[in-house]
């Protein structure tokens, strides 16, 4: 993976984490998916990105409400990226 690709993925992750922290109800998974496919991502890429952010503890996923919520560690990481 090139440096440019790493920076692009960091930027995407930061944007997702920040969007999941805007409101206490989190961010609807459909809205995040629509934003990503609008930029050319596939369903598999969406699932991979979201699963990675959840696995590393940056987001939590409420499967009943289909929402994602930023964690404190996710916000700390997002604040470091691009700083």
Residue pairs with C-beta under 8 A, 6 or more apart in sequence:
9 49
10 81
10 82
11 81
11 82
12 36
12 49
13 49
13 53
13 58
13 77
13 78
13 81
14 77
14 78
14 81
14 82
16 27
16 32
16 49
16 50
16 53
16 59
16 68
17 53
17 58
17 59
17 70
17 74
17 75
17 77
17 78
18 70
18 78
19 27
19 31
19 32
19 35
20 26
20 27
20 32
20 59
20 67
20 68
20 69
20 70
20 74
21 69
21 70
21 74
21 75
25 65
25 67
26 62
26 65
26 67
26 68
26 69
26 70
27 67
27 68
27 69
28 66
28 67
29 50
29 61
29 66
29 67
29 68
30 66
32 46
32 50
32 68
33 43
33 46
36 45
36 46
36 49
37 43
37 46
41 49
50 59
50 61
50 68
53 59
53 68
53 74
54 60
54 61
54 68
57 71
57 73
57 74
58 70
58 71
58 73
58 74
58 77
58 78
59 68
59 69
59 70
59 71
59 74
60 68
60 69
60 71
61 67
61 68
61 69
62 68
62 69
70 78
